[in-house]
Amino acid sequence: MTSTVKVGLLGCGIVGGSLVELLAERGPAIEAAADLQIEIGSVAVRSASKERPGLDSALLTTDARALVNDPTIDVVVEVIGGIEPARELILDALKSGKPVITANKELLANCGAELSAAAAAAGVDLLFEAAAAGAIPIVRPLRESLLGEDITRVMGIVNGTTNFILTRMTEDGADYGDALAEAQRLGYAERDPTADVEGYDAGAKAAIMASLAFGARVVAGDVYHEGISEVSQADIAFANRLGYEIKLLAIAELFEGATSADTEIGVRVHPAMVPREHPLASVRDSFNAVFVEGAAAGEMMFYGRGAGGRPTASAVLGDLIDASLNLAHNTHRRVPGGEAAKIRPIDELESAYYVNLEVTDSPGVLAAVAGVFGSHGVSIRSMEQEGLGDEARVVFITHAAKERAIQATMQDLRSLDSVSGVQSFMRVVGQ
């Protein structure tokens, strides 16, 4: 017997509108495959007078709280974004026994523990596949398929906007400003692109994935952020010459101690040089990819669209089908929990580094520079030099060193009379 599920949709912007379209397109196939009929019962919007093609205006309401409390609504989908009122609306829905699907990474990265506890108490689903990496199914594998796996690291490109910008800079020679403007014209970047280009969007996703991978609570404030706005064409050119691609990476790592109390998690977002032979180096344009490393399973990569209304709505629809089937069978997915994670500070994390210096072209300069690296225990793996008239550019790749050591090295290098400037430094991964 076909089950009918009425959906309350909070928000009908790019993702919400795309979900309505997908339901109309895929509804018959879903019913045939799952014996399940999913219908839009009500849609909460800011303005009910705005025309929305494909959506009956009679379904629109400006009262989101009334939608959540409507007894005819079985499942609530939240795609309005932000912390409030999304948090209160989701809590109300969960407490009334309604499963919730959300794409709200900011909310989950800051209030996920509270929402998970409410879902567990009510015995209903809280599903959020679309909140981590667009259309890529990474939440469900981390939460279910890899539950028995000893995951040691999750590393990925989880922001389509910045990956598009870096691709244009690499392949077309565009500078950062022009590449950003193109991303905005194409709808990949917002008018205010700060959340994307400064790493906050990726940081929220990193917190969600770290929590799932390691079974401990990681919040957005635990994540070190560094964006791509300082990446230059010179960095792109040197990366290419040295056999690397520059990507904005979200990295979550587990550092096991002698006891569980000593175990730490390092979570960071920053641009990095990735060896050209690494699978992440070939991820282009607005695509995302997540690389998972486990003790038994080894290395796995999940790849797909990371930006756009339909890819995100596809992930929402998958969760909606899952929650609807669970509701019909009076069951629900495991709600992830865990204690607050012990976070390893960025100063204690290790990486190889790329360092780009401008120095005076005179005898003894390289020895002085190398002496600064050595004084902080930073070992040089390779070096390149090119003349710039009376000055020279020197590029170093180091062996792995702690962040605090490289920061101290940069500080001392800037104080050398023979160093005109530290043009840039960047972490190198995959060595």
N, C-alpha and C positions, 0 to 999 in steps of 0.2 A: 504493500500500500504506500502510495506516494505521500511523503511528509511535506508540509508547507511551512516555511519559515518566513516571518515578516521581519524585515530589517529596518532599523532606525539609523539613518545616516546623518552624522554630525559634520556638516561642512560639505560644500559642493563646488570646490574650486577645481584645480587641474586634476588632482587625484580622485576626488569624489565624483566629478563629472565623468572621468574615464571609467570608474567602477560601474556607474550606471550604464554606460555604453557596453562594457564587457558582459554585464549581466544580461542585457538584451540580446547580445550576439550569442552568448554561450549557454543561455538558459535551457534551451531544448536538449543540448548535449549533456549538460549537468543532470537534468532530470532523467535522461535515458541511462546514464552511467551510474548514478548514485540513488535513483528513485527519490529524488529530492527536488522540490520546487522552492526556489528562493525569490522572494518578491520584495521590492522596495515599499515599505509601509508608510514612511514619513521621512522628510529631509529637512533638517534645521539649517537655515541660511540667514545671513545678515539682512538681505533684502529680498522679499518675496516677489517684488515687481520686476526683477531682472529676468529676461527671457533665457530659458535653459532648454535648448533643443533636445528632444527625446525624453523629456521629463514632464509628466502631468503637473501643471501648476497647482492642482488640488492637493498634491502631496507635500507642498512646501509650507513651512512654518518658521516663524522667527522666535519661537519659544522652545529653546533647546531642552530646558528642564521638563517641560510638559511632554516632549517626545520621549525622554528617558523614562518618565513615569507612566507612559501610556501602556495600559495592560495588554494591548493588542500587539505591541512590539516584542519580539522574541530575542533578537540579537542587536547589539549596538555597535556601529562602526564609527570610530572617531578619526577624522582627518582634518581637524581645524588647526592643529598645531599649538605650540606654546604651552605654558604651565597652567594658567587659569584662563577660562573656566574649565578647560579640558579635564584637569585633575578631579574637580568636584563632580563633574558630570559622569566621569568614568566610575568614581567611587559609588555614586548613587545607583548607577546601573548594576554594578557588581553586588552591592548590598541588597538589591531587589531581586537577585538571582538571575540576572541576564548576562550571558557571555559577552565579552568585549573584544573587538579587534581594533588595534590602533597602529598607525604608522608614525607615531609621535616620539621620535628619538630623544628630543630634548626632555620631555616629560619622563620617559622611562629611565634616562640616565641620571635624573635627579630624584625622582620619586618612585622608582621601580619597586623598591622593597615594600613601601606602603601599599601600592596597587596589588602586588603579588600576594601580600598577606590578606587583603580584602577578598581576592579571588579564591584563595585557599579556604578562607572561612566560609565563603558562600558555596564552595564546591562547584565553581563554574570556570570556564576557560578565560584566560587573558592571553591573547595571541598577538604577536607583533613581528611577523616575518619581514614586513616592509620597512621596519625601523632600522635595520642593520645594513643592508647593502642592495637596496632597490629590488630588482627582480630576482637576485641570486638567492636561492634557498640555503641560507647558512644558519639561521636560528634553529630550525627543526633538526638538522644534523647535529649541532652542538648540544641541543637539549635532549635529544632522543637517540639518534643513530650512534653517536660517539660517547654516550653516557658512560660506557665501560672503558673508554680509552683514556690512557694517561697522556693528556695533551700538555705539551711543553711550551708551545708558542703558536700564536695566531698573528699573522702579518698580512696586511693587504692594502689595496687601493680601494677605498670605500667612499670616495667623493668624485662623482663624475665631472663636476665643473672644473675642479683643479686638474684632473687628468686631461680634460679637453684642452685647457690652457697650456699645459706643459707639452702636449702633443703638437699644438700649433707652433710653439716656440722651437721645438726640436725639428720638426719636419719642414716648416715653412720659413723659419728664420724670423718669425714675428717677435717683437719685444713684448714684455709682460702686459703693458697697457693696451696694445692693439689686440692681443689675444683675449684679454678680459672683455674688451668691448665687443669682440665677435661672439664670445660666449653669451653676453647679455642680449645681443641681437637675436641669437638663436633660441633664447629662452632657457639656456642652461644655468645662467647666473642671474641672481636677483639684482634689482636696482642698487641695493646696498649688499655687496657681495661678501661682507666681512665674515659671516659665519662659515662660508665656504673657504675663502682664500687664506684666512688666518687659522684654519684647522679646527674650529669649534664644532662644526658639523661632524667631521671625522672623529673628533674626540668623544662626542656623545655615542657614536656607533662603537668606538673602541671600548668604552665602558660597558656597553651592553654585551658585546662579544666576550670580553674578559670575564664578566660575571657568569656567563653561561659556560665558558670553557673550563673555568677553574673552580666553580662552585662557591665563590666568595663574592660578597657585595662590593662592587666597584662603582663609584659615582663619577659624574663628569668632572668634579673638582679634583679628583685623584689623577687626572690625565695631564701630562705635560704637553703644551701646545706650541707649535711653531709653524708659521704659514709659508706660502710660496712667494709673497710679494717682493722679497729681496733676491729671488733667483734671477740672475742676469743671463744675457746671451753669451757672455764670456764663460759662465759656469757651464752652460749647455755645450759650448764648443769644446771645452776641456774634457767634459764628461765623455763626449763622443770620441775625442782623440784617444782617451784612455780606456775606451771599451765599456762605457757605462751609459745608462739612461737615468735621468733624474725623475723621480716619482715622489708624490706626497704619500707617505706610508703611515698607517696606523699599526702599531706593534704592541702586543700584549704578551708578556713572558712570565713563566712561573720559575721561581728560584726556591727549590725545596731546601728546608733547613733540617737540622737533626730531629726536630719535633715539628708538629703542625703549627705550634705557636711561633716557630722561627721562620716558617715559610713566608716568602714575600712575592708580591706581584709587581712587575714594572709595566706601566702603561704610558705610551707616548705617541705623539703625532708630530711628524716633521718631514721636510724634504730630505731625500736620501739618494745617493748614487747606488744604482742596482746594476750588477754585472749583466752585460748584454745576454749572456747565456741563461740567466735566471728566468723562469716562466713569467714573473711579474713585469719584466722589462719590456715584453711584447704587448702589454695591455695598452690599447690606444683609445683616443677620443674620449667619449663619455662612458666607456665600459669600466666596470669594476671587477676586481678579482680578490679572493681571500685565500691565502696559503695557510694551511693547518698542518702542524707537525705533531705527531703522536708517537709514543714509544713502540706500540705494536703495529699500528697501521702505516707508519712512516709518513711520507709527505703527500698531501692532497691539495688540489686547487679547485676552487669554485669560481666560475667565470660567467659574466653576463652583463646586461644593461644595468647601469647604476643611476641613471637620471631619466626623467620624463614621466608623464602622467600614466601612460598605459603600462610600462614595465612595473611601476610601483603599484598600480591598481591590480596588476596580475598577482602580485604577492598578497595583496589584501584579499583578493577573491579566493586564493588558495586557503587562507586562514578562515575565511567566511564559510567555505564548504566544510572544512574540518570542524569548526564550531557547531555548525548546523547539524551535521551528522552526529556529533557527540550529544547535542541537545536531544535529538530524536531518540537516542539510545540511553539517555539518562546517565551520561558519563562525562569525563573531562580529562584534559591533558594534565600531566604533572606540572605543578606551578613551581618554578625555580625559586630557591631561597638562599640562605647562607649567611654567615656572620660577615661583618665588615672586614674587608681585606686589609692586610698589612702591606702598605705600599712601599716599594723600594724607591728612594728619591732619585731623581734624574742624575744627581752628582755621582751616584754609586753605580750607574749603568755603564756598560762597556760597549765600545764600538771602534771600528777603524774610522779615520777622518781624512777628508780632503781639505787642504789648506792652500789658499791662494794669496801670495804676498807680493807687494811691490817693494823693491829694495834698491839702494844705490849700487851701481855697477862698479865695484871696486874690490881690491884684494881683501881677503879676510872676512867678507860679509857672510858667506855661506858657513864658515866655521863658527861665527858668532851665533847665527840663526840655529845651526845644528846643536850648539851648546845649550841654547835655551830649551829645545826639545828634550835633550838628554838630562838636563837638570830636574825635569819633572817626570822622568821615567817614561817618556813617550818615544817609542822607537820608530824610525823612518823606514818605510818599506820601499818607496820609490820617489824620484824627484825629476822634474823637468824644469828647464830654464830657457827663457827667450829674451833677447835684447829689446829694450825700449829707449834707445838713445843713451842718455846718461844714466838711465835706470834699467832695471831688469825685472821681469816677472818670474817668480819661482813658485812652482806648484808641487806640493808634497802629498803623498798618500801614506798614512801611518799604519802601523800594526794596531791591533786592538788596545785601547787605553781607556781608563775611567774618565767620565765626563769632567770631573773636577780637575783632573790632571791637564786635559786639553784646554779648559777654560783658564787655568793658571798660566799655561803656555802662551795663550793668545794675549793675556794681559801683559806678560813680560815682553813679548815680541813687539807690542805696540809702543813700549817704552824705549826700544832700541833706536838710536840715532840713525842707523843704517836702514831701518824699515820705514818706508814712506807710508805704508798702510797695509792693514789686513783686509784685502778686498772681499774675501768670503771664506767661510769654512762650513763644511757639510759632512754629515755622517755617511759612512759607506757600509752597506749591508751585504750579506751573502758571501762573505769572504771565507 
